[in-house]
Amino acid sequence: MPIYTPPVPGRRGRQYKAQILTDKIVALKAELAVHQEKCRHPERHRTYKYRSNTGNYDPTQDFYWTEYHCELCLRQWTTNDQRNVVGRKM
């Protein structure tokens, strides 16, 4: 439900237009957030990539995560991974 600010007489120009555009952007972002919350992110429309930050001097500081992307609602999120890497003591 977009927020619309009716025009005010005598208030024209770039600042007023910028405020109208900002209000529309806020409303659209809220609408997108509602849409993304309702999306179930089905497996066939969800992509993921395993990422890591390895090669540190101290191997206990290595970090792993997964980046997800839903092609239906365009939501992106990450999760931390606790992978058991060969040769690493947990």
C-alpha atoms as an extended CHARMM CRD file, in Angstrom:
* protein
*
        90  EXT
         1         1  MET       CA              0.0000000000        0.0000000000        0.0000000000  PROA      1               0.0000000000
         2         2  PRO       CA              1.9630000000        2.9810000000       -1.2760000000  PROA      2               0.0000000000
         3         3  ILE       CA              2.0790000000        6.1760000000        0.6930000000  PROA      3               0.0000000000
         4         4  TYR       CA              1.0070000000        9.1120000000       -1.4450000000  PROA      4               0.0000000000
         5         5  THR       CA              1.4610000000       12.6790000000       -0.3610000000  PROA      5               0.0000000000
         6         6  PRO       CA             -0.9490000000       14.9870000000       -2.1750000000  PROA      6               0.0000000000
         7         7  PRO       CA              0.5470000000       18.0980000000       -3.7390000000  PROA      7               0.0000000000
         8         8  VAL       CA              0.6540000000       21.1870000000       -1.5440000000  PROA      8               0.0000000000
         9         9  PRO       CA             -0.0030000000       24.4950000000       -3.3030000000  PROA      9               0.0000000000
        10        10  GLY       CA              3.0910000000       26.6480000000       -3.5230000000  PROA      10              0.0000000000
        11        11  ARG       CA              5.4130000000       23.7580000000       -2.6980000000  PROA      11              0.0000000000
        12        12  ARG       CA              6.9700000000       22.6980000000       -5.9380000000  PROA      12              0.0000000000
        13        13  GLY       CA             10.4120000000       21.8990000000       -7.0940000000  PROA      13              0.0000000000
        14        14  ARG       CA             13.0830000000       19.2880000000       -6.6620000000  PROA      14              0.0000000000
        15        15  GLN       CA             12.8570000000       18.9790000000       -2.8950000000  PROA      15              0.0000000000
        16        16  TYR       CA              9.1470000000       18.2020000000       -3.0420000000  PROA      16              0.0000000000
        17        17  LYS       CA              9.6130000000       15.6650000000       -5.8500000000  PROA      17              0.0000000000
        18        18  ALA       CA             12.4520000000       14.0310000000       -3.9050000000  PROA      18              0.0000000000
        19        19  GLN       CA             10.1550000000       13.6490000000       -0.8860000000  PROA      19              0.0000000000
        20        20  ILE       CA              7.4380000000       12.0340000000       -3.0080000000  PROA      20              0.0000000000
        21        21  LEU       CA              9.9700000000        9.5980000000       -4.5000000000  PROA      21              0.0000000000
        22        22  THR       CA             11.3850000000        8.7930000000       -1.0670000000  PROA      22              0.0000000000
        23        23  ASP       CA              7.8940000000        8.0290000000        0.2670000000  PROA      23              0.0000000000
        24        24  LYS       CA              7.2160000000        5.7210000000       -2.6880000000  PROA      24              0.0000000000
        25        25  ILE       CA             10.5370000000        3.9030000000       -2.1700000000  PROA      25              0.0000000000
        26        26  VAL       CA              9.7800000000        3.3480000000        1.5270000000  PROA      26              0.0000000000
        27        27  ALA       CA              6.3340000000        1.9650000000        0.6800000000  PROA      27              0.0000000000
        28        28  LEU       CA              7.7040000000       -0.3500000000       -2.0230000000  PROA      28              0.0000000000
        29        29  LYS       CA             10.4320000000       -1.6710000000        0.2940000000  PROA      29              0.0000000000
        30        30  ALA       CA              7.7880000000       -2.4760000000        2.9090000000  PROA      30              0.0000000000
        31        31  GLU       CA              5.6710000000       -4.2440000000        0.2810000000  PROA      31              0.0000000000
        32        32  LEU       CA              8.7070000000       -6.2570000000       -0.8850000000  PROA      32              0.0000000000
        33        33  ALA       CA              9.4930000000       -7.2820000000        2.7040000000  PROA      33              0.0000000000
        34        34  VAL       CA              5.9390000000       -8.5940000000        3.1530000000  PROA      34              0.0000000000
        35        35  HSD       CA              6.2150000000      -10.5180000000       -0.1280000000  PROA      35              0.0000000000
        36        36  GLN       CA              9.5550000000      -12.0410000000        0.8940000000  PROA      36              0.0000000000
        37        37  GLU       CA              8.1780000000      -13.1170000000        4.2740000000  PROA      37              0.0000000000
        38        38  LYS       CA              5.2900000000      -14.9590000000        2.5810000000  PROA      38              0.0000000000
        39        39  CYS       CA              7.5850000000      -16.7370000000        0.0970000000  PROA      39              0.0000000000
        40        40  ARG       CA              8.4460000000      -20.3250000000        1.0290000000  PROA      40              0.0000000000
        41        41  HSD       CA             11.6880000000      -20.2750000000       -1.0160000000  PROA      41              0.0000000000
        42        42  PRO       CA             11.0930000000      -23.6340000000       -2.7790000000  PROA      42              0.0000000000
        43        43  GLU       CA             14.1770000000      -25.7700000000       -3.3850000000  PROA      43              0.0000000000
        44        44  ARG       CA             13.9930000000      -25.5480000000       -7.1820000000  PROA      44              0.0000000000
        45        45  HSD       CA             13.9410000000      -21.7370000000       -7.0920000000  PROA      45              0.0000000000
        46        46  ARG       CA             16.6560000000      -21.3610000000       -4.4630000000  PROA      46              0.0000000000
        47        47  THR       CA             20.3480000000      -21.2090000000       -5.2890000000  PROA      47              0.0000000000
        48        48  TYR       CA             23.2240000000      -21.4020000000       -2.8480000000  PROA      48              0.0000000000
        49        49  LYS       CA             27.0010000000      -21.0440000000       -2.7550000000  PROA      49              0.0000000000
        50        50  TYR       CA             29.3770000000      -22.3540000000       -0.1500000000  PROA      50              0.0000000000
        51        51  ARG       CA             31.8610000000      -19.6780000000        0.9030000000  PROA      51              0.0000000000
        52        52  SER       CA             34.8640000000      -19.6840000000        3.1860000000  PROA      52              0.0000000000
        53        53  ASN       CA             37.5810000000      -17.5520000000        4.6840000000  PROA      53              0.0000000000
        54        54  THR       CA             40.4760000000      -19.9840000000        4.9710000000  PROA      54              0.0000000000
        55        55  GLY       CA             44.2310000000      -19.8200000000        4.7920000000  PROA      55              0.0000000000
        56        56  ASN       CA             44.6370000000      -18.0400000000        8.0900000000  PROA      56              0.0000000000
        57        57  TYR       CA             47.8070000000      -18.6400000000       10.1000000000  PROA      57              0.0000000000
        58        58  ASP       CA             45.6480000000      -20.1770000000       12.8260000000  PROA      58              0.0000000000
        59        59  PRO       CA             43.3640000000      -22.8130000000       11.2280000000  PROA      59              0.0000000000
        60        60  THR       CA             40.8970000000      -22.5010000000       14.1150000000  PROA      60              0.0000000000
        61        61  GLN       CA             40.0490000000      -19.0400000000       12.7350000000  PROA      61              0.0000000000
        62        62  ASP       CA             38.8180000000      -20.4460000000        9.4100000000  PROA      62              0.0000000000
        63        63  PHE       CA             35.1870000000      -19.5290000000        8.7820000000  PROA      63              0.0000000000
        64        64  TYR       CA             32.5630000000      -21.1100000000        6.5290000000  PROA      64              0.0000000000
        65        65  TRP       CA             29.1300000000      -19.8440000000        5.4490000000  PROA      65              0.0000000000
        66        66  THR       CA             26.4640000000      -20.4410000000        2.8060000000  PROA      66              0.0000000000
        67        67  GLU       CA             24.8970000000      -17.6880000000        0.7130000000  PROA      67              0.0000000000
        68        68  TYR       CA             21.3160000000      -18.3020000000       -0.4440000000  PROA      68              0.0000000000
        69        69  HSD       CA             19.2710000000      -16.5220000000       -3.1120000000  PROA      69              0.0000000000
        70        70  CYS       CA             15.5680000000      -17.0650000000       -3.8790000000  PROA      70              0.0000000000
        71        71  GLU       CA             14.7650000000      -16.4460000000       -7.5410000000  PROA      71              0.0000000000
        72        72  LEU       CA             11.0480000000      -15.9240000000       -6.8200000000  PROA      72              0.0000000000
        73        73  CYS       CA             11.1830000000      -13.1550000000       -4.2200000000  PROA      73              0.0000000000
        74        74  LEU       CA             14.8260000000      -12.0250000000       -4.7170000000  PROA      74              0.0000000000
        75        75  ARG       CA             15.6420000000      -12.4660000000       -1.0300000000  PROA      75              0.0000000000
        76        76  GLN       CA             19.3080000000      -13.0650000000       -0.1530000000  PROA      76              0.0000000000
        77        77  TRP       CA             20.5240000000      -14.4650000000        3.1620000000  PROA      77              0.0000000000
        78        78  THR       CA             23.4840000000      -16.2770000000        4.6910000000  PROA      78              0.0000000000
        79        79  THR       CA             23.8990000000      -19.0200000000        7.2690000000  PROA      79              0.0000000000
        80        80  ASN       CA             26.9930000000      -19.9580000000        9.2450000000  PROA      80              0.0000000000
        81        81  ASP       CA             28.3390000000      -23.4680000000        8.7190000000  PROA      81              0.0000000000
        82        82  GLN       CA             30.1480000000      -25.7190000000       11.1660000000  PROA      82              0.0000000000
        83        83  ARG       CA             31.7170000000      -28.0710000000        8.6600000000  PROA      83              0.0000000000
        84        84  ASN       CA             33.9630000000      -30.8410000000        9.8470000000  PROA      84              0.0000000000
        85        85  VAL       CA             37.0120000000      -30.3430000000        7.6640000000  PROA      85              0.0000000000
        86        86  VAL       CA             39.4280000000      -33.2730000000        7.2690000000  PROA      86              0.0000000000
        87        87  GLY       CA             42.3910000000      -32.8210000000        9.5490000000  PROA      87              0.0000000000
        88        88  ARG       CA             40.6900000000      -30.1960000000       11.6830000000  PROA      88              0.0000000000
        89        89  LYS       CA             39.9730000000      -30.9760000000       15.2870000000  PROA      89              0.0000000000
        90        90  MET       CA             36.5870000000      -29.7910000000       16.4700000000  PROA      90              0.0000000000
